[in-house]
Amino acid sequence: MPVIGLLGAGSPQVDALRVSAFRQGLTATGYTEGRNVAIEYRWAAGRNDQLPALAADLTRRQVAVIATLGGTAVALAAKAASTTVPIVFVIGGDPVKVGLVASLNRPGGNVTGVSFLSAILAQKQFEVLHETVPNAASIGQLVNPANPNADSEAKMRRWLRKPSGRN
């Protein structure tokens, strides 16, 4: 029976909806946990420093694939743990920029996935916000400095500080 490693930054409780959707996707393709596929779960419970050890444990167990939940840090930990086990990610940032894949159209290596490019889209959202409320004295944004996408978010903050009259 094939074994899927599911590596998450959160916990079973926090990620219950995502895990349910993951299982539904497996079922839609003919796989049911416990019947014809097993899933090994590893949860960091919000402690990203635990991700490398958890990812290494999954590779030692020789899982067929590692699916990641929880963003860029989880995907990077899985990538660092193996150059041979297939890794599937879902992130909001640019997977090329953070070093997950070689390019969007040809990821190369053992890592592939989906990116919503939300960090890039956020800049457009701020542009629209500025056009909607051009006289706003300040606009706030919360950024996690430990997030690998923090650099691109910081660039967006610098863009927001430019004098008005920009295009």
C-alpha positions as CSV (number, residue, x, y, z in Angstrom):
1,M,0.0,0.0,0.0
2,P,1.5,3.4,-0.9
3,V,2.2,5.8,1.9
4,I,1.7,9.6,1.6
5,G,3.5,11.8,4.0
6,L,1.5,14.9,5.0
7,L,3.7,17.6,6.6
8,G,1.8,20.4,8.3
9,A,2.8,23.6,10.1
10,G,-0.3,23.5,12.2
11,S,-2.2,20.8,13.9
12,P,-4.9,18.3,13.1
13,Q,-7.5,20.6,14.7
14,V,-6.3,23.8,13.0
15,D,-6.0,22.1,9.6
16,A,-9.0,19.8,9.8
17,L,-10.8,21.4,6.8
18,R,-7.6,21.2,4.7
19,V,-7.1,17.5,5.6
20,S,-10.7,16.8,4.9
21,A,-10.3,18.4,1.4
22,F,-7.1,16.5,0.9
23,R,-8.9,13.2,1.7
24,Q,-11.8,14.1,-0.6
25,G,-9.3,14.8,-3.4
26,L,-7.7,11.4,-2.9
27,T,-11.1,9.7,-2.9
28,A,-12.0,11.5,-6.1
29,T,-9.0,9.9,-7.7
30,G,-9.7,6.4,-6.4
31,Y,-7.7,6.4,-3.1
32,T,-9.2,6.0,0.3
33,E,-7.1,6.3,3.5
34,G,-6.8,2.9,5.1
35,R,-8.1,1.0,2.1
36,N,-5.6,1.5,-0.6
37,V,-3.4,4.3,0.7
38,A,-1.9,5.1,4.1
39,I,-1.1,8.6,5.3
40,E,1.6,9.4,7.8
41,Y,0.9,12.8,9.5
42,R,3.5,15.0,10.9
43,W,2.5,18.3,12.6
44,A,4.7,21.1,13.8
45,A,1.9,22.7,15.9
46,G,3.1,26.2,15.0
47,R,6.8,25.5,15.7
48,N,8.4,25.9,12.3
49,D,11.8,24.9,13.9
50,Q,10.4,21.4,14.1
51,L,9.7,21.1,10.4
52,P,13.2,19.9,9.3
53,A,13.1,17.0,11.7
54,L,9.5,16.1,10.8
55,A,10.3,16.2,7.1
56,A,13.5,14.0,7.6
57,D,11.4,11.5,9.5
58,L,9.0,11.2,6.6
59,T,11.8,10.6,4.2
60,R,13.4,8.0,6.5
61,R,10.0,6.2,6.4
62,Q,10.3,6.1,2.6
63,V,6.9,7.7,1.9
64,A,5.9,7.7,-1.8
65,V,5.2,11.5,-1.7
66,I,5.2,14.4,0.7
67,A,2.2,16.8,0.6
68,T,2.7,20.0,2.5
69,L,0.3,22.2,4.4
70,G,1.2,25.5,5.9
71,G,3.0,27.5,3.2
72,T,6.5,28.2,2.1
73,A,8.4,27.2,5.3
74,V,6.8,23.7,5.2
75,A,7.6,23.2,1.5
76,L,11.2,24.4,2.0
77,A,11.7,21.9,4.9
78,A,10.4,19.1,2.8
79,K,12.7,20.0,-0.1
80,A,15.7,20.2,2.2
81,A,14.9,16.7,3.5
82,S,15.0,14.9,0.1
83,T,16.1,15.3,-3.4
84,T,14.2,12.1,-4.5
85,V,10.8,11.9,-2.7
86,P,8.2,13.8,-4.7
87,I,7.0,16.9,-2.9
88,V,3.8,18.7,-3.6
89,F,3.2,22.2,-2.1
90,V,0.6,24.9,-2.0
91,I,2.0,28.4,-1.2
92,G,1.0,32.0,-1.7
93,G,4.4,33.3,-2.7
94,D,6.7,32.9,-5.7
95,P,8.1,29.4,-5.6
96,V,11.0,30.4,-8.0
97,K,12.0,33.3,-5.8
98,V,12.1,31.3,-2.6
99,G,14.0,28.5,-4.2
100,L,11.4,25.7,-4.3
101,V,11.5,25.2,-8.1
102,A,13.7,26.2,-11.0
103,S,10.8,27.8,-13.0
104,L,7.1,27.9,-13.0
105,N,6.6,26.0,-16.3
106,R,9.4,23.5,-15.7
107,P,9.9,23.1,-11.9
108,G,12.6,20.4,-12.3
109,G,13.8,18.2,-9.4
110,N,11.3,16.5,-7.1
111,V,9.2,19.5,-6.1
112,T,6.0,20.7,-7.7
113,G,2.9,22.4,-6.6
114,V,0.5,25.3,-6.8
115,S,1.2,29.0,-6.0
116,F,-1.5,31.6,-5.7
117,L,1.2,34.3,-6.0
118,S,-0.7,36.2,-3.3
119,A,2.3,38.3,-2.4
120,I,2.4,39.7,-6.0
121,L,-1.4,40.1,-6.1
122,A,-1.3,42.0,-2.7
123,Q,0.6,44.9,-4.4
124,K,-2.3,45.2,-7.0
125,Q,-4.8,45.2,-4.1
126,F,-2.9,48.1,-2.5
127,E,-2.9,49.9,-5.8
128,V,-6.7,49.6,-6.1
129,L,-7.0,50.6,-2.4
130,H,-4.9,53.7,-3.1
131,E,-7.0,54.6,-6.1
132,T,-10.2,54.1,-4.1
133,V,-9.0,56.2,-1.2
134,P,-6.2,58.4,-2.6
135,N,-6.1,60.8,0.4
136,A,-5.6,58.0,3.0
137,A,-2.9,59.2,5.4
138,S,-1.8,55.7,6.3
139,I,-2.5,52.1,5.4
140,G,-1.5,49.3,7.7
141,Q,-0.2,45.9,6.8
142,L,0.8,43.0,9.1
143,V,3.8,41.0,8.1
144,N,5.4,37.9,9.7
145,P,9.2,38.6,9.5
146,A,9.8,34.8,9.8
147,N,7.8,34.2,6.6
148,P,10.1,33.5,3.6
149,N,7.9,35.9,1.6
150,A,8.6,38.8,4.0
151,D,11.1,40.3,1.6
152,S,8.5,40.7,-1.2
153,E,6.0,42.1,1.3
154,A,8.6,44.6,2.5
155,K,9.1,45.8,-1.1
156,M,5.4,46.4,-1.3
157,R,5.6,48.5,1.8
158,R,8.3,50.6,0.2
159,W,6.1,51.0,-2.9
160,L,3.3,52.4,-0.6
161,R,5.7,55.0,0.8
162,K,6.4,56.5,-2.7
163,P,5.1,60.1,-3.2
164,S,1.7,60.4,-4.8
165,G,1.5,60.8,-8.6
166,R,2.8,57.4,-9.3
167,N,1.3,55.2,-12.0
